């Protein structure tokens, strides 16, 4: 089994999570870390016994020992750093969202395709096998024609300090600030629920979106350098290419939901519910046959291998796995349409 050497750019909370997962993959090793904060990257590399650290991403991506790069920085730098790695011929895993706008996302798709490198976006909830089974069941016609979709992703850290005090933590504060490259909860959590709400059903044709920023989170909605002007809640009404309609919403103010993601698919022959609070490896299925609602079935699945193993598998086999940059760009296009819809107060075609 060929060894794969990884370099991680950005050494915050998610980088710690990634380093732990890469360490569990046989023949895979994180050999370098990079961060503009030298103390943070030194601490990160010491914690995970990573031999090299950099404060300049160009040095990391041009290291001939490195086969692949994972970009785990704030959203605004995803495109520039990924393009830098692609130019150096590195396989690339990028945290979500792929970019902060569709134009940049398309540039990333084209560059990765031209370079012939494996490319993936870390829609981390694809690591739950229940969503894959739901997609297969829809494709097999288990619920007939999908008519209605209901999906949400709720957190509550703006009103409940279960993850610490966001007011004192840059890792949370930048997510609330457009000036720091954030598209708010729509860009942070919306990417996940939009992926969930389209993966089993298909493409969205149009959206009508309402974004809400709550202006009383701090005096003047400002904490230090962070202007807290990004959206805190997003509510989307969507029309799908297949004629289905759906409601998709996300917020950071939904106590007691610390991290809750649910998807309901309603068809003319039954329905499916994926609720990650309940299980990531099972779903609930209600068949309707000849107009009669049958007994609920709990469908169990084998655990998914997860995106990190999928990424390494793609490098070893040369077969591009999902979710790739193309998928990341597709979701970004919906996000752009949602932002435009809110700004113009109308339905926008995707």
FILUMKOL-129786 format. One record per residue (C-alpha): residue number from 0; residue in three letters; z negated, x, y negated. Coordinates in steps of 0.2 Angstrom, whole numbers, plus 5000, padded with zeros to 4 digits. Example, Ala and Ser with C-alpha at 12.3 -4.5 7.8 and 13.67 -1.06 7.14 Angstrom:
# FILUMKOL-129786
nr->0, rest->Ala, pz->4961, px->5062, py->5022
nr->1, rest->Ser, pz->4964, px->5068, py->5005
//
This chain:
# FILUMKOL-129786
nr->0, rest->Unk, pz->5000, px->5000, py->5000
nr->1, rest->Unk, pz->5006, px->5008, py->4984
nr->2, rest->Unk, pz->4992, px->5012, py->4971
nr->3, rest->Unk, pz->4994, px->5003, py->4954
nr->4, rest->Unk, pz->4986, px->5011, py->4939
nr->5, rest->Unk, pz->4981, px->4999, py->4925
nr->6, rest->Unk, pz->4978, px->5002, py->4906
nr->7, rest->Unk, pz->4968, px->4989, py->4897
nr->8, rest->Unk, pz->4970, px->4986, py->4878
nr->9, rest->Unk, pz->4956, px->4977, py->4870
nr->10, rest->Unk, pz->4939, px->4979, py->4877
nr->11, rest->Unk, pz->4929, px->4964, py->4872
nr->12, rest->Unk, pz->4922, px->4950, py->4884
nr->13, rest->Unk, pz->4938, px->4946, py->4893
nr->14, rest->Unk, pz->4942, px->4964, py->4896
nr->15, rest->Unk, pz->4925, px->4965, py->4905
nr->16, rest->Unk, pz->4931, px->4951, py->4916
nr->17, rest->Unk, pz->4948, px->4958, py->4920
nr->18, rest->Unk, pz->4940, px->4975, py->4924
nr->19, rest->Unk, pz->4929, px->4967, py->4937
nr->20, rest->Unk, pz->4943, px->4958, py->4945
nr->21, rest->Unk, pz->4956, px->4972, py->4945
nr->22, rest->Unk, pz->4942, px->4983, py->4954
nr->23, rest->Unk, pz->4942, px->4971, py->4968
nr->24, rest->Unk, pz->4960, px->4973, py->4972
nr->25, rest->Unk, pz->4964, px->4986, py->4985
nr->26, rest->Unk, pz->4974, px->5000, py->4979
nr->27, rest->Unk, pz->4972, px->4995, py->4960
nr->28, rest->Unk, pz->4963, px->5005, py->4948
nr->29, rest->Unk, pz->4960, px->5004, py->4929
nr->30, rest->Unk, pz->4962, px->5022, py->4923
nr->31, rest->Unk, pz->4962, px->5019, py->4904
nr->32, rest->Unk, pz->4955, px->5008, py->4890
nr->33, rest->Unk, pz->4960, px->5006, py->4872
nr->34, rest->Unk, pz->4951, px->4998, py->4857
nr->35, rest->Unk, pz->4951, px->5001, py->4838
nr->36, rest->Unk, pz->4932, px->5002, py->4840
nr->37, rest->Unk, pz->4928, px->5019, py->4847
nr->38, rest->Unk, pz->4910, px->5015, py->4852
nr->39, rest->Unk, pz->4915, px->4999, py->4861
nr->40, rest->Unk, pz->4929, px->5007, py->4871
nr->41, rest->Unk, pz->4918, px->5022, py->4876
nr->42, rest->Unk, pz->4905, px->5010, py->4882
nr->43, rest->Unk, pz->4917, px->4999, py->4891
nr->44, rest->Unk, pz->4925, px->5014, py->4900
nr->45, rest->Unk, pz->4908, px->5021, py->4904
nr->46, rest->Unk, pz->4902, px->5004, py->4911
nr->47, rest->Unk, pz->4917, px->5003, py->4923
nr->48, rest->Unk, pz->4919, px->5022, py->4927
nr->49, rest->Unk, pz->4936, px->5022, py->4918
nr->50, rest->Unk, pz->4941, px->5040, py->4916
nr->51, rest->Unk, pz->4951, px->5039, py->4899
nr->52, rest->Unk, pz->4949, px->5030, py->4883
nr->53, rest->Unk, pz->4960, px->5029, py->4867
nr->54, rest->Unk, pz->4959, px->5021, py->4850
nr->55, rest->Unk, pz->4978, px->5021, py->4848
nr->56, rest->Unk, pz->4988, px->5009, py->4859
nr->57, rest->Unk, pz->5003, px->5020, py->4858
nr->58, rest->Unk, pz->4994, px->5034, py->4868
nr->59, rest->Unk, pz->4989, px->5022, py->4882
nr->60, rest->Unk, pz->5006, px->5014, py->4884
nr->61, rest->Unk, pz->5015, px->5031, py->4884
nr->62, rest->Unk, pz->5003, px->5038, py->4897
nr->63, rest->Unk, pz->5015, px->5042, py->4913
nr->64, rest->Unk, pz->5000, px->5039, py->4924
nr->65, rest->Unk, pz->4999, px->5021, py->4919
nr->66, rest->Unk, pz->5010, px->5008, py->4929
nr->67, rest->Unk, pz->5005, px->4992, py->4920
nr->68, rest->Unk, pz->4996, px->4986, py->4904
nr->69, rest->Unk, pz->4985, px->4972, py->4901
nr->70, rest->Unk, pz->4983, px->4966, py->4883
nr->71, rest->Unk, pz->4966, px->4958, py->4880
nr->72, rest->Unk, pz->4966, px->4958, py->4861
nr->73, rest->Unk, pz->4965, px->4944, py->4848
nr->74, rest->Unk, pz->4980, px->4933, py->4848
nr->75, rest->Unk, pz->4988, px->4940, py->4832
nr->76, rest->Unk, pz->4992, px->4956, py->4841
nr->77, rest->Unk, pz->4998, px->4950, py->4858
nr->78, rest->Unk, pz->5016, px->4951, py->4853
nr->79, rest->Unk, pz->5016, px->4968, py->4845
nr->80, rest->Unk, pz->5006, px->4977, py->4858
nr->81, rest->Unk, pz->5015, px->4968, py->4873
nr->82, rest->Unk, pz->5032, px->4974, py->4865
nr->83, rest->Unk, pz->5025, px->4991, py->4863
nr->84, rest->Unk, pz->5021, px->4992, py->4882
nr->85, rest->Unk, pz->5037, px->4984, py->4887
nr->86, rest->Unk, pz->5047, px->4997, py->4877
nr->87, rest->Unk, pz->5037, px->5011, py->4887
nr->88, rest->Unk, pz->5043, px->5003, py->4903
nr->89, rest->Unk, pz->5026, px->4996, py->4908
nr->90, rest->Unk, pz->5023, px->4980, py->4918
nr->91, rest->Unk, pz->5013, px->4968, py->4907
nr->92, rest->Unk, pz->5000, px->4955, py->4908
nr->93, rest->Unk, pz->4996, px->4947, py->4892
nr->94, rest->Unk, pz->4981, px->4936, py->4888
nr->95, rest->Unk, pz->4985, px->4918, py->4882
nr->96, rest->Unk, pz->4992, px->4912, py->4871
nr->97, rest->Unk, pz->5007, px->4923, py->4873
nr->98, rest->Unk, pz->5010, px->4924, py->4854
nr->99, rest->Unk, pz->5005, px->4915, py->4839
nr->100, rest->Unk, pz->5023, px->4907, py->4837
nr->101, rest->Unk, pz->5038, px->4903, py->4847
nr->102, rest->Unk, pz->5049, px->4916, py->4839
nr->103, rest->Unk, pz->5038, px->4930, py->4844
nr->104, rest->Unk, pz->5036, px->4923, py->4861
nr->105, rest->Unk, pz->5055, px->4922, py->4864
nr->106, rest->Unk, pz->5056, px->4941, py->4858
nr->107, rest->Unk, pz->5043, px->4945, py->4872
nr->108, rest->Unk, pz->5053, px->4935, py->4885
nr->109, rest->Unk, pz->5069, px->4944, py->4880
nr->110, rest->Unk, pz->5062, px->4961, py->4879
nr->111, rest->Unk, pz->5053, px->4960, py->4896
nr->112, rest->Unk, pz->5069, px->4953, py->4904
nr->113, rest->Unk, pz->5080, px->4967, py->4897
nr->114, rest->Unk, pz->5067, px->4980, py->4903
nr->115, rest->Unk, pz->5066, px->4973, py->4920
nr->116, rest->Unk, pz->5047, px->4974, py->4920
nr->117, rest->Unk, pz->5035, px->4961, py->4928
nr->118, rest->Unk, pz->5028, px->4950, py->4915
nr->119, rest->Unk, pz->5014, px->4937, py->4916
nr->120, rest->Unk, pz->5003, px->4927, py->4904
nr->121, rest->Unk, pz->4985, px->4924, py->4910
nr->122, rest->Unk, pz->4984, px->4906, py->4910
nr->123, rest->Unk, pz->4967, px->4909, py->4920
nr->124, rest->Unk, pz->4965, px->4891, py->4926
nr->125, rest->Unk, pz->4981, px->4893, py->4937
nr->126, rest->Unk, pz->4968, px->4902, py->4948
nr->127, rest->Unk, pz->4962, px->4885, py->4954
nr->128, rest->Unk, pz->4971, px->4880, py->4969
nr->129, rest->Unk, pz->4969, px->4861, py->4965
nr->130, rest->Unk, pz->4982, px->4862, py->4952
nr->131, rest->Unk, pz->4995, px->4869, py->4963
nr->132, rest->Unk, pz->4992, px->4856, py->4976
nr->133, rest->Unk, pz->4993, px->4842, py->4963
nr->134, rest->Unk, pz->5010, px->4849, py->4958
nr->135, rest->Unk, pz->5016, px->4850, py->4976
nr->136, rest->Unk, pz->5010, px->4832, py->4979
nr->137, rest->Unk, pz->5019, px->4826, py->4963
nr->138, rest->Unk, pz->5035, px->4835, py->4969
nr->139, rest->Unk, pz->5033, px->4827, py->4986
nr->140, rest->Unk, pz->5033, px->4809, py->4978
nr->141, rest->Unk, pz->5015, px->4806, py->4984
nr->142, rest->Unk, pz->5011, px->4796, py->4968
nr->143, rest->Unk, pz->5029, px->4790, py->4965
nr->144, rest->Unk, pz->5035, px->4791, py->4947
nr->145, rest->Unk, pz->5023, px->4798, py->4935
nr->146, rest->Unk, pz->5020, px->4786, py->4921
nr->147, rest->Unk, pz->5004, px->4792, py->4912
nr->148, rest->Unk, pz->4995, px->4808, py->4909
nr->149, rest->Unk, pz->4977, px->4810, py->4903
nr->150, rest->Unk, pz->4971, px->4828, py->4901
nr->151, rest->Unk, pz->4957, px->4836, py->4891
nr->152, rest->Unk, pz->4948, px->4853, py->4889
nr->153, rest->Unk, pz->4931, px->4852, py->4881
nr->154, rest->Unk, pz->4919, px->4865, py->4875
nr->155, rest->Unk, pz->4904, px->4863, py->4864
nr->156, rest->Unk, pz->4899, px->4880, py->4858
nr->157, rest->Unk, pz->4901, px->4875, py->4839
nr->158, rest->Unk, pz->4886, px->4863, py->4842
nr->159, rest->Unk, pz->4877, px->4871, py->4856
nr->160, rest->Unk, pz->4872, px->4889, py->4857
nr->161, rest->Unk, pz->4873, px->4890, py->4876
nr->162, rest->Unk, pz->4884, px->4906, py->4874
nr->163, rest->Unk, pz->4875, px->4913, py->4860
nr->164, rest->Unk, pz->4875, px->4910, py->4841
nr->165, rest->Unk, pz->4894, px->4910, py->4836
nr->166, rest->Unk, pz->4889, px->4912, py->4818
nr->167, rest->Unk, pz->4884, px->4930, py->4822
nr->168, rest->Unk, pz->4898, px->4935, py->4834
nr->169, rest->Unk, pz->4915, px->4942, py->4829
nr->170, rest->Unk, pz->4922, px->4937, py->4846
nr->171, rest->Unk, pz->4919, px->4919, py->4842
nr->172, rest->Unk, pz->4921, px->4919, py->4823
nr->173, rest->Unk, pz->4939, px->4926, py->4823
nr->174, rest->Unk, pz->4944, px->4911, py->4834
nr->175, rest->Unk, pz->4939, px->4899, py->4819
nr->176, rest->Unk, pz->4950, px->4909, py->4806
nr->177, rest->Unk, pz->4968, px->4908, py->4803
nr->178, rest->Unk, pz->4967, px->4923, py->4793
nr->179, rest->Unk, pz->4962, px->4932, py->4809
nr->180, rest->Unk, pz->4977, px->4926, py->4818
nr->181, rest->Unk, pz->4970, px->4911, py->4827
nr->182, rest->Unk, pz->4978, px->4894, py->4830
nr->183, rest->Unk, pz->4961, px->4886, py->4832
nr->184, rest->Unk, pz->4956, px->4876, py->4847
nr->185, rest->Unk, pz->4974, px->4871, py->4850
nr->186, rest->Unk, pz->4979, px->4889, py->4852
nr->187, rest->Unk, pz->4964, px->4895, py->4862
nr->188, rest->Unk, pz->4960, px->4880, py->4874
nr->189, rest->Unk, pz->4976, px->4870, py->4870
nr->190, rest->Unk, pz->4987, px->4882, py->4879
nr->191, rest->Unk, pz->4977, px->4879, py->4895
nr->192, rest->Unk, pz->4977, px->4860, py->4895
nr->193, rest->Unk, pz->4995, px->4860, py->4890
nr->194, rest->Unk, pz->4999, px->4871, py->4905
nr->195, rest->Unk, pz->4989, px->4859, py->4916
nr->196, rest->Unk, pz->4997, px->4844, py->4909
nr->197, rest->Unk, pz->5015, px->4850, py->4911
nr->198, rest->Unk, pz->5015, px->4860, py->4927
nr->199, rest->Unk, pz->5015, px->4846, py->4939
nr->200, rest->Unk, pz->5024, px->4833, py->4928
nr->201, rest->Unk, pz->5038, px->4843, py->4919
nr->202, rest->Unk, pz->5043, px->4847, py->4901
nr->203, rest->Unk, pz->5037, px->4837, py->4885
nr->204, rest->Unk, pz->5050, px->4830, py->4874
nr->205, rest->Unk, pz->5040, px->4826, py->4859
nr->206, rest->Unk, pz->5023, px->4826, py->4852
nr->207, rest->Unk, pz->5012, px->4818, py->4839
nr->208, rest->Unk, pz->4997, px->4828, py->4835
nr->209, rest->Unk, pz->4982, px->4827, py->4824
nr->210, rest->Unk, pz->4972, px->4843, py->4821
nr->211, rest->Unk, pz->4955, px->4843, py->4813
nr->212, rest->Unk, pz->4945, px->4856, py->4805
nr->213, rest->Unk, pz->4927, px->4852, py->4801
nr->214, rest->Unk, pz->4922, px->4859, py->4784
nr->215, rest->Unk, pz->4903, px->4860, py->4786
nr->216, rest->Unk, pz->4901, px->4873, py->4799
nr->217, rest->Unk, pz->4894, px->4885, py->4786
nr->218, rest->Unk, pz->4892, px->4886, py->4767
nr->219, rest->Unk, pz->4909, px->4885, py->4760
nr->220, rest->Unk, pz->4916, px->4886, py->4778
nr->221, rest->Unk, pz->4915, px->4905, py->4776
nr->222, rest->Unk, pz->4905, px->4918, py->4785
nr->223, rest->Unk, pz->4908, px->4936, py->4779
nr->224, rest->Unk, pz->4926, px->4940, py->4781
nr->225, rest->Unk, pz->4930, px->4925, py->4791
nr->226, rest->Unk, pz->4937, px->4909, py->4783
nr->227, rest->Unk, pz->4933, px->4895, py->4795
nr->228, rest->Unk, pz->4949, px->4886, py->4792
nr->229, rest->Unk, pz->4957, px->4884, py->4810
nr->230, rest->Unk, pz->4957, px->4868, py->4819
nr->231, rest->Unk, pz->4941, px->4863, py->4829
nr->232, rest->Unk, pz->4949, px->4848, py->4837
nr->233, rest->Unk, pz->4967, px->4843, py->4843
nr->234, rest->Unk, pz->4973, px->4826, py->4849
nr->235, rest->Unk, pz->4990, px->4825, py->4856
nr->236, rest->Unk, pz->5001, px->4810, py->4861
nr->237, rest->Unk, pz->5015, px->4817, py->4871
nr->238, rest->Unk, pz->5032, px->4810, py->4878
nr->239, rest->Unk, pz->5039, px->4819, py->4893
nr->240, rest->Unk, pz->5057, px->4821, py->4898
nr->241, rest->Unk, pz->5055, px->4810, py->4913
nr->242, rest->Unk, pz->5049, px->4795, py->4903
nr->243, rest->Unk, pz->5030, px->4797, py->4906
nr->244, rest->Unk, pz->5018, px->4797, py->4891
nr->245, rest->Unk, pz->5001, px->4806, py->4889
nr->246, rest->Unk, pz->4986, px->4809, py->4879
nr->247, rest->Unk, pz->4980, px->4827, py->4878
nr->248, rest->Unk, pz->4965, px->4833, py->4869
nr->249, rest->Unk, pz->4954, px->4848, py->4866
nr->250, rest->Unk, pz->4938, px->4852, py->4856
nr->251, rest->Unk, pz->4924, px->4864, py->4854
nr->252, rest->Unk, pz->4911, px->4850, py->4849
nr->253, rest->Unk, pz->4910, px->4840, py->4865
nr->254, rest->Unk, pz->4892, px->4842, py->4871
nr->255, rest->Unk, pz->4887, px->4843, py->4885
nr->256, rest->Unk, pz->4903, px->4850, py->4891
nr->257, rest->Unk, pz->4901, px->4869, py->4891
nr->258, rest->Unk, pz->4918, px->4872, py->4899
nr->259, rest->Unk, pz->4926, px->4856, py->4906
nr->260, rest->Unk, pz->4944, px->4854, py->4911
nr->261, rest->Unk, pz->4951, px->4838, py->4918
nr->262, rest->Unk, pz->4968, px->4831, py->4922
nr->263, rest->Unk, pz->4973, px->4813, py->4928
nr->264, rest->Unk, pz->4991, px->4809, py->4934
nr->265, rest->Unk, pz->4995, px->4791, py->4936
nr->266, rest->Unk, pz->5011, px->4786, py->4945
nr->267, rest->Unk, pz->5018, px->4770, py->4951
nr->268, rest->Unk, pz->5012, px->4774, py->4969
nr->269, rest->Unk, pz->4995, px->4781, py->4966
nr->270, rest->Unk, pz->4985, px->4794, py->4955
nr->271, rest->Unk, pz->4978, px->4811, py->4956
nr->272, rest->Unk, pz->4963, px->4818, py->4947
nr->273, rest->Unk, pz->4959, px->4837, py->4945
nr->274, rest->Unk, pz->4942, px->4839, py->4938
nr->275, rest->Unk, pz->4936, px->4858, py->4937
nr->276, rest->Unk, pz->4918, px->4852, py->4934
nr->277, rest->Unk, pz->4918, px->4845, py->4951
nr->278, rest->Unk, pz->4929, px->4858, py->4960
nr->279, rest->Unk, pz->4943, px->4870, py->4958
nr->280, rest->Unk, pz->4949, px->4869, py->4976
nr->281, rest->Unk, pz->4949, px->4850, py->4979
nr->282, rest->Unk, pz->4957, px->4835, py->4970
nr->283, rest->Unk, pz->4955, px->4816, py->4972
nr->284, rest->Unk, pz->4970, px->4806, py->4977
nr->285, rest->Unk, pz->4971, px->4787, py->4976
nr->286, rest->Unk, pz->4987, px->4781, py->4985
nr->287, rest->Unk, pz->4995, px->4764, py->4981
nr->288, rest->Unk, pz->5006, px->4757, py->4995
nr->289, rest->Unk, pz->5015, px->4740, py->4994
nr->290, rest->Unk, pz->5004, px->4735, py->4979
nr->291, rest->Unk, pz->4988, px->4739, py->4987
nr->292, rest->Unk, pz->4976, px->4752, py->4981
nr->293, rest->Unk, pz->4970, px->4762, py->4997
nr->294, rest->Unk, pz->4954, px->4771, py->4999
nr->295, rest->Unk, pz->4951, px->4787, py->4989
nr->296, rest->Unk, pz->4956, px->4804, py->4998
nr->297, rest->Unk, pz->4948, px->4820, py->4994
nr->298, rest->Unk, pz->4961, px->4833, py->4997
nr->299, rest->Unk, pz->4954, px->4851, py->5001
nr->300, rest->Unk, pz->4964, px->4867, py->4998
nr->301, rest->Unk, pz->4962, px->4885, py->5001
nr->302, rest->Unk, pz->4956, px->4896, py->4987
nr->303, rest->Unk, pz->4970, px->4903, py->4976
nr->304, rest->Unk, pz->4973, px->4922, py->4975
nr->305, rest->Unk, pz->4972, px->4921, py->4956
nr->306, rest->Unk, pz->4983, px->4929, py->4942
nr->307, rest->Unk, pz->4976, px->4947, py->4944
nr->308, rest->Unk, pz->4981, px->4948, py->4962
nr->309, rest->Unk, pz->4997, px->4938, py->4958
nr->310, rest->Unk, pz->5001, px->4951, py->4945
nr->311, rest->Unk, pz->4998, px->4966, py->4956
nr->312, rest->Unk, pz->5008, px->4957, py->4970
nr->313, rest->Unk, pz->5023, px->4955, py->4959
nr->314, rest->Unk, pz->5023, px->4974, py->4954
nr->315, rest->Unk, pz->5022, px->4979, py->4973
nr->316, rest->Unk, pz->5036, px->4966, py->4979
nr->317, rest->Unk, pz->5047, px->4966, py->4963
nr->318, rest->Unk, pz->5047, px->4947, py->4964
nr->319, rest->Unk, pz->5042, px->4939, py->4948
nr->320, rest->Unk, pz->5027, px->4927, py->4950
nr->321, rest->Unk, pz->5021, px->4913, py->4939
nr->322, rest->Unk, pz->5015, px->4910, py->4925
nr->323, rest->Unk, pz->5027, px->4922, py->4917
nr->324, rest->Unk, pz->5032, px->4925, py->4899
nr->325, rest->Unk, pz->5045, px->4912, py->4900
nr->326, rest->Unk, pz->5031, px->4899, py->4904
nr->327, rest->Unk, pz->5020, px->4906, py->4890
nr->328, rest->Unk, pz->5034, px->4904, py->4878
nr->329, rest->Unk, pz->5037, px->4886, py->4884
nr->330, rest->Unk, pz->5019, px->4882, py->4880
nr->331, rest->Unk, pz->5020, px->4891, py->4863
nr->332, rest->Unk, pz->5035, px->4880, py->4858
nr->333, rest->Unk, pz->5024, px->4864, py->4861
nr->334, rest->Unk, pz->5010, px->4872, py->4851
nr->335, rest->Unk, pz->5022, px->4875, py->4837
nr->336, rest->Unk, pz->5028, px->4857, py->4837
nr->337, rest->Unk, pz->5010, px->4851, py->4837
nr->338, rest->Unk, pz->5006, px->4861, py->4821
nr->339, rest->Unk, pz->5022, px->4855, py->4813
nr->340, rest->Unk, pz->5018, px->4837, py->4818
nr->341, rest->Unk, pz->5000, px->4838, py->4810
nr->342, rest->Unk, pz->5007, px->4846, py->4794
nr->343, rest->Unk, pz->5021, px->4833, py->4792
nr->344, rest->Unk, pz->5011, px->4818, py->4799
nr->345, rest->Unk, pz->5025, px->4813, py->4811
nr->346, rest->Unk, pz->5032, px->4814, py->4829
nr->347, rest->Unk, pz->5041, px->4830, py->4832
nr->348, rest->Unk, pz->5053, px->4835, py->4845
nr->349, rest->Unk, pz->5049, px->4850, py->4856
//
